[in-house]
């Protein structure tokens, strides 16, 4: 299997800042880490993605490969990143604390992103915090995220039918996706069709 990604920077050739720090897979940097630019933020980047992607093994492996490559790139550029490996209810407080302590938000919107309640809660907080948000549209189009179409529409139909779920929260999630879908981000297309 080859990793042929179409990666389009929709903002053009914009100069990107580099932050000095240490890469952390869901852990805070050790106290011995030397950081050149000490700020109020514990992490430079917060990644948000669903661990439960496509049923098709090839699609899942492709997303896993993309995320691993992205993590390697962040580490190579010495960015301190919080990467929630498993987003369980017991760890949600820790994940949200890391989100609050992050300078830049990087949600990876994929076909199953809206199925994940923790991911939706994260993107709602990202929008609320009004910091730099750089969305990645992985095999989905920005309009699908913005307008909750395709797999996003299916997921929200399930959320709206869930009687145990606060519908005000569901509406906040939808509003957050609408706002995030308006932001020019990065398109990563590995499928022939995005649906």
LUMROVO-848321 format. One line per 2 residues: number of its first residue (from 1); their letters; for each residue z, y, x of N, C-alpha, C. Coordinates in steps of 0.02 Angstrom, whole numbers, plus 50000, padded with zeros to 5 digits. Layout:
LUMROVO-848321
NUM> a> Z/Y/X/Z/Y/X/Z/Y/X ~ ...
***
This chain:
LUMROVO-848321
1> xx> 50000/49941/50042/50000/50000/50000/50000/50062/50044 ~ 49957/50108/50029/49955/50171/50067/49987/50226/50027
3> xx> 50010/50275/50062/50043/50332/50030/49994/50390/50027 ~ 49945/50386/49982/49897/50440/49974/49921/50486/49919
5> xx> 49950/50542/49938/49976/50590/49890/49932/50652/49890 ~ 49918/50677/49831/49886/50742/49826/49942/50792/49817
7> xx> 49955/50831/49868/50012/50877/49868/49985/50948/49869 ~ 49992/50983/49814/49965/51050/49808/50021/51101/49803
9> xx> 50022/51148/49848/50069/51203/49845/50038/51256/49800 ~ 50065/51261/49738/50035/51305/49689/50052/51378/49701
11> xx> 50093/51393/49751/50109/51462/49767/50064/51489/49823 ~ 50023/51446/49851/49980/51469/49905/50015/51462/49972
13> xx> 49990/51498/50021/50018/51495/50088/50075/51543/50096 ~ 50130/51528/50064/50188/51571/50068/50232/51548/50126
15> xx> 50258/51595/50164/50301/51578/50220/50365/51547/50193 ~ 50386/51493/50223/50446/51458/50200/50502/51468/50251
17> xx> 50561/51478/50227/50619/51485/50271/50643/51417/50293 ~ 50673/51416/50351/50705/51354/50376/50779/51369/50383
19> xx> 50819/51321/50362/50891/51328/50367/50916/51279/50420 ~ 50966/51300/50458/50995/51256/50508/51052/51218/50476
21> xx> 51058/51156/50490/51113/51116/50462/51102/51043/50474 ~ 51142/51002/50440/51137/50930/50448/51120/50898/50382
23> xx> 51077/50848/50384/51056/50811/50324/51114/50768/50301 ~ 51128/50767/50237/51183/50727/50210/51159/50690/50148
25> xx> 51161/50626/50149/51141/50586/50092/51200/50581/50044 ~ 51209/50633/50003/51263/50632/49954/51332/50642/49983
27> xx> 51335/50663/50046/51400/50674/50078/51400/50744/50108 ~ 51458/50773/50111/51464/50839/50143/51459/50829/50218
29> xx> 51432/50878/50254/51430/50873/50327/51500/50869/50355 ~ 51507/50834/50411/51573/50828/50441/51596/50895/50468
31> xx> 51661/50901/50479/51688/50965/50503/51662/50982/50573 ~ 51637/50932/50609/51611/50946/50676/51540/50972/50675
33> xx> 51508/50973/50617/51439/50998/50612/51438/51072/50627 ~ 51393/51091/50672/51385/51162/50688/51329/51189/50646
35> xx> 51343/51241/50609/51293/51272/50567/51284/51344/50589 ~ 51222/51361/50605/51208/51428/50632/51220/51482/50580
37> xx> 51202/51468/50518/51207/51519/50466/51259/51498/50414 ~ 51322/51511/50428/51375/51491/50383/51374/51536/50322
39> xx> 51368/51505/50264/51364/51542/50201/51412/51511/50151 ~ 51411/51537/50091/51453/51511/50038/51427/51444/50012
41> xx> 51369/51423/50035/51340/51361/50010/51354/51303/50057 ~ 51375/51247/50029/51387/51188/50068/51322/51151/50085
43> xx> 51273/51155/50038/51209/51121/50047/51152/51171/50043 ~ 51100/51159/50081/51040/51200/50077/50999/51181/50017
45> xx> 50994/51115/50003/50951/51089/49952/50987/51037/49909 ~ 50975/51040/49844/51000/50989/49797/50939/50957/49765
47> xx> 50932/50891/49775/50877/50854/49744/50901/50824/49679 ~ 50859/50827/49628/50873/50796/49564/50813/50753/49545
49> xx> 50826/50688/49536/50773/50642/49516/50805/50583/49482 ~ 50766/50547/49443/50792/50488/49410/50783/50427/49454
51> xx> 50834/50386/49456/50831/50324/49495/50794/50269/49458 ~ 50789/50276/49393/50757/50226/49351/50688/50251/49332
53> xx> 50640/50238/49375/50573/50264/49362/50531/50214/49325 ~ 50471/50209/49342/50421/50170/49305/50439/50096/49303
55> xx> 50420/50064/49246/50428/49992/49241/50380/49958/49289 ~ 50322/49988/49300/50273/49959/49345/50298/49966/49416
57> xx> 50302/49910/49451/50331/49911/49518/50294/49957/49565 ~ 50227/49960/49561/50189/50002/49605/50206/50076/49597
59> xx> 50215/50098/49534/50233/50168/49521/50303/50183/49548 ~ 50350/50135/49538/50418/50144/49561/50420/50148/49637
61> xx> 50383/50103/49670/50381/50104/49743/50350/50168/49769 ~ 50299/50193/49734/50267/50255/49754/50316/50314/49751
63> xx> 50355/50318/49697/50404/50372/49691/50459/50363/49744 ~ 50483/50302/49754/50533/50289/49805/50507/50310/49874
65> xx> 50444/50294/49888/50414/50313/49952/50411/50389/49960 ~ 50392/50423/49905/50388/50496/49907/50457/50526/49921
67> xx> 50508/50501/49887/50576/50528/49895/50600/50514/49966 ~ 50587/50454/49993/50607/50439/50062/50572/50485/50111
69> xx> 50508/50498/50100/50471/50544/50144/50499/50615/50139 ~ 50515/50636/50079/50545/50702/50069/50612/50707/50105
71> xx> 50653/50656/50098/50719/50655/50132/50710/50658/50208 ~ 50661/50621/50233/50648/50623/50305/50626/50693/50327
73> xx> 50585/50725/50287/50562/50793/50304/50621/50843/50303 ~ 50664/50836/50254/50723/50880/50251/50767/50869/50313
75> xx> 50776/50806/50332/50816/50790/50391/50783/50818/50454 ~ 50717/50809/50458/50680/50834/50516/50689/50910/50525
77> xx> 50691/50946/50470/50700/51019/50472/50773/51040/50470 ~ 50817/50990/50478/50889/51001/50483/50917/51038/50423
79> xx> 50892/51020/50364/50918/51049/50302/50975/51005/50277 ~ 51029/51037/50257/51085/51001/50227/51068/50988/50154
81> xx> 51058/50925/50137/51035/50908/50070/51085/50863/50035 ~ 51095/50877/49971/51134/50831/49929/51083/50791/49889
83> xx> 51086/50725/49898/51039/50680/49865/51080/50629/49826 ~ 51088/50640/49761/51127/50592/49722/51091/50525/49716
85> xx> 51119/50474/49748/51087/50409/49749/51095/50375/49681 ~ 51155/50375/49655/51168/50347/49589/51206/50400/49549
87> xx> 51179/50415/49491/51209/50467/49450/51246/50434/49392 ~ 51307/50413/49405/51346/50380/49353/51395/50430/49323
89> xx> 51420/50414/49265/51466/50459/49230/51528/50474/49273 ~ 51553/50423/49308/51613/50432/49349/51603/50481/49406
91> xx> 51542/50490/49430/51527/50533/49487/51497/50600/49465 ~ 51489/50610/49401/51454/50670/49377/51489/50735/49400
93> xx> 51555/50735/49401/51591/50794/49423/51575/50811/49496 ~ 51572/50760/49538/51555/50770/49609/51483/50795/49616
95> xx> 51437/50767/49577/51367/50788/49580/51360/50861/49558 ~ 51394/50879/49504/51390/50948/49479/51423/50997/49528
97> xx> 51475/50975/49562/51507/51016/49613/51459/51030/49671 ~ 51422/50978/49691/51372/50986/49744/51316/51032/49721
99> xx> 51296/51026/49659/51243/51069/49632/51266/51142/49636 ~ 51327/51154/49616/51355/51222/49618/51358/51250/49689
101> xx> 51365/51205/49738/51371/51224/49808/51305/51222/49846 ~ 51249/51222/49810/51184/51217/49842/51145/51283/49835
103> xx> 51107/51298/49886/51068/51360/49888/51001/51354/49851 ~ 50967/51298/49858/50901/51287/49829/50902/51223/49788
105> xx> 50868/51225/49731/50865/51167/49687/50794/51138/49689 ~ 50790/51072/49695/50726/51038/49699/50725/50980/49648
107> xx> 50710/50995/49585/50704/50941/49536/50636/50907/49544 ~ 50636/50841/49543/50574/50803/49547/50560/50776/49477
109> xx> 50518/50813/49440/50502/50794/49372/50451/50737/49372 ~ 50472/50679/49350/50428/50621/49345/50427/50599/49272
111> xx> 50387/50548/49258/50378/50526/49189/50443/50506/49154 ~ 50491/50481/49190/50553/50459/49159/50611/50508/49169
113> xx> 50599/50566/49196/50652/50615/49211/50692/50632/49148 ~ 50658/50644/49092/50693/50665/49031/50731/50608/48998
115> xx> 50722/50547/49021/50762/50490/48996/50833/50493/49024 ~ 50841/50528/49079/50905/50530/49115/50947/50590/49091
117> xx> 51001/50577/49056/51046/50630/49034/51077/50668/49093 ~ 51097/50633/49147/51123/50670/49205/51072/50717/49235
119> xx> 51008/50696/49239/50956/50740/49266/50946/50801/49222 ~ 50947/50791/49156/50939/50847/49110/50998/50896/49116
121> xx> 51058/50869/49124/51117/50912/49133/51110/50952/49198 ~ 51083/50920/49250/51074/50954/49314/51024/51011/49309
123> xx> 50966/50998/49278/50916/51051/49274/50940/51108/49230 ~ 50981/51093/49179/51009/51147/49137/51055/51191/49180
125> xx> 51094/51161/49224/51138/51201/49268/51097/51240/49319 ~ 51044/51209/49345/51001/51244/49393/50974/51308/49363
127> xx> 50949/51304/49302/50922/51362/49268/50977/51413/49255 ~ 51035/51389/49236/51092/51434/49222/51114/51472/49284
129> xx> 51113/51439/49343/51136/51471/49405/51087/51523/49432 ~ 51024/51522/49410/50975/51574/49429/50964/51579/49505
131> xx> 50966/51522/49539/50950/51522/49611/50878/51498/49619 ~ 50856/51493/49681/50788/51471/49695/50779/51399/49671
133> xx> 50731/51390/49627/50715/51325/49597/50643/51309/49614 ~ 50632/51255/49651/50565/51234/49672/50549/51167/49640
135> xx> 50517/51167/49582/50504/51104/49548/50446/51065/49580 ~ 50455/50999/49580/50402/50953/49600/50380/50916/49537
137> xx> 50316/50918/49522/50289/50885/49463/50256/50821/49487 ~ 50292/50765/49483/50270/50701/49510/50236/50660/49455
139> xx> 50171/50657/49458/50131/50620/49408/50142/50646/49337 ~ 50162/50708/49331/50165/50743/49266/50137/50813/49278
141> xx> 50113/50842/49225/50088/50911/49230/50143/50959/49209 ~ 50144/51019/49237/50195/51068/49219/50199/51080/49143
143> xx> 50142/51079/49109/50142/51090/49037/50178/51034/48999 ~ 50178/50973/49026/50215/50918/48994/50290/50931/48998
145> xx> 50312/50959/49054/50383/50976/49062/50399/51036/49018 ~ 50359/51088/49024/50370/51151/48988/50371/51142/48912
147> xx> 50325/51101/48886/50318/51092/48813/50346/51026/48787 ~ 50378/50988/48831/50405/50922/48815/50352/50880/48779
149> xx> 50299/50865/48815/50245/50823/48790/50243/50758/48829 ~ 50207/50710/48803/50201/50646/48837/50267/50610/48839
151> xx> 50285/50584/48898/50347/50547/48905/50409/50591/48892 ~ 50403/50656/48903/50459/50702/48890/50471/50707/48815
153> xx> 50418/50709/48776/50424/50711/48703/50457/50648/48677 ~ 50437/50590/48703/50466/50526/48682/50541/50524/48698
155> xx> 50559/50546/48758/50630/50546/48777/50671/50592/48732 ~ 50644/50651/48717/50682/50698/48675/50687/50675/48603
157> xx> 50639/50638/48580/50644/50609/48513/50704/50562/48510 ~ 50713/50522/48563/50771/50476/48567/50836/50515/48570
159> xx> 50837/50569/48610/50898/50609/48616/50916/50641/48549 ~ 50865/50664/48512/50878/50696/48448/50901/50646/48395
161> xx> 50882/50583/48402/50904/50532/48355/50972/50504/48372 ~ 50998/50518/48431/51063/50494/48453/51118/50534/48419
163> xx> 51151/50504/48370/51202/50539/48331/51264/50556/48372 ~ 51275/50521/48427/51334/50534/48469/51322/50591/48518
165> xx> 51261/50613/48523/51243/50666/48571/51244/50733/48537 ~ 51279/50781/48567/51282/50849/48541/51212/50880/48542
167> xx> 51186/50898/48484/51118/50924/48479/51111/50993/48510 ~ 51166/51030/48515/51164/51094/48550/51148/51083/48624
169> xx> 51176/51030/48652/51163/51012/48722/51089/50993/48730 ~ 51063/50954/48683/50992/50934/48685/50947/50996/48685
171> xx> 50964/51045/48644/50924/51107/48641/50928/51145/48707 ~ 50987/51145/48739/50994/51178/48805/50951/51142/48857
173> xx> 50948/51076/48853/50906/51038/48900/50833/51056/48890 ~ 50812/51059/48827/50742/51076/48812/50725/51146/48838
175> xx> 50770/51193/48826/50760/51262/48849/50756/51265/48926 ~ 50798/51226/48959/50797/51224/49033/50731/51196/49059
177> xx> 50707/51142/49027/50643/51114/49048/50586/51163/49036 ~ 50589/51199/48980/50538/51248/48965/50536/51302/49019
179> xx> 50595/51325/49039/50598/51377/49091/50576/51349/49159 ~ 50600/51290/49177/50581/51260/49241/50507/51244/49244
181> xx> 50478/51224/49187/50407/51209/49184/50362/51269/49193 ~ 50390/51329/49185/50353/51391/49195/50349/51411/49268
183> xx> 50392/51383/49309/50397/51402/49379/50341/51367/49418 ~ 50307/51406/49459/50255/51376/49501/50289/51333/49553
185> xx> 50269/51270/49555/50300/51223/49601/50248/51183/49638 ~ 50262/51120/49647/50219/51075/49685/50195/51018/49640
187> xx> 50130/51005/49640/50101/50950/49602/50091/50891/49650 ~ 50117/50834/49631/50107/50773/49670/50077/50722/49621
189> xx> 50013/50707/49630/49979/50661/49585/49959/50598/49623 ~ 49986/50541/49602/49968/50477/49632/49932/50433/49582
191> xx> 49940/50448/49516/49907/50411/49463/49840/50441/49448 ~ 49793/50400/49425/49728/50426/49404/49735/50470/49344
193> xx> 49780/50451/49298/49792/50491/49237/49866/50508/49234 ~ 49881/50567/49209/49952/50586/49200/49972/50582/49127
195> x> 49926/50572/49082/49943/50563/49011/49964/50624/48979
***
